[in-house]
């Protein structure tokens, strides 16, 4: 169906402050109305891609193989929160671990005791060490590190059974009494999927934070046990240049949110990718010279971005902003995106005004 409806953008005029005392007939003096140079169909189509959850169609528009709005649901990676000492529990993340032909030695997060079990027990329960792409380790153009965790390829109950048996085998050697309590609590709280699907070592990925500031990085898995957890969204591509391109575009859009003093929405999922589409920055719609320049900048930024822990991602983006390649990237993309399209795109991932609480 085609519509002839005209669309307009209404915004507050620069320098005009809103007051609750305004009369209705005075409001028009505070508003600026401009016609949107998009048809109704062009404006609505991108929203339908998201709100009908047609991610296959969106993936096709972005020239990527698949879109995953969230990774695997895993509970208990770092254990319980420190609200009360007695409520803390161990995590399935590992402080340290080692294998040999006979023994598997490991120390769970928050615990001080090294556990040791026969390799036959590890195999019995299908337990393996996986490298997790964890939201808190993602910065613009950089993953600080993978988080090693133990999971079972045969499901949650197998993981819990393994932890129980490991605890029983080591109970007489455990020095710190809190270790027993925290592992018992972990067994009660831990969650993992019944099916664990690692990333394909022959594909390229862009992973980005699902919560608030959707900063991103591109990578190719270096071994077959890399997985992504549920607070991270990702796209899969068979082409390296496409992955580096979208990592740059996502970081650019996240930067524009901060530059314009806007607030990130709480949960992003596939919205940043829809924002890329709405901004007119999908791979196939951008000229080849621009694409190559963006990819070139992105690769250099992946090398130059600091492996650093930030208080939040606004600070991380400020750090990246200082790099000459990022300044060039912003300059290139600013010249390609219309003000109208950018406003529509940012409206999908942010609101007006900076949130006071920590944004990643």
Beta strands, then each sheet from edge to edge (+ up, - down):
strand 1: 8-12
strand 2: 31-35
strand 3: 66-68
strand 4: 91-99
strand 5: 103-109
strand 6: 115-118
strand 7: 127-133
strand 8: 138-139
strand 9: 142-143
strand 10: 147-152
strand 11: 204-209
strand 12: 216-219
strand 13: 226-228
strand 14: 232-237
strand 15: 263-264
strand 16: 350-351
sheet 1: 1+ 2-
sheet 2: 3+ 14- 11+ 12-
sheet 3: 4+ 5- 6+
sheet 4: 10+ 7- 13-
sheet 5: 8+ 9-
sheet 6: 15+ 16-
end
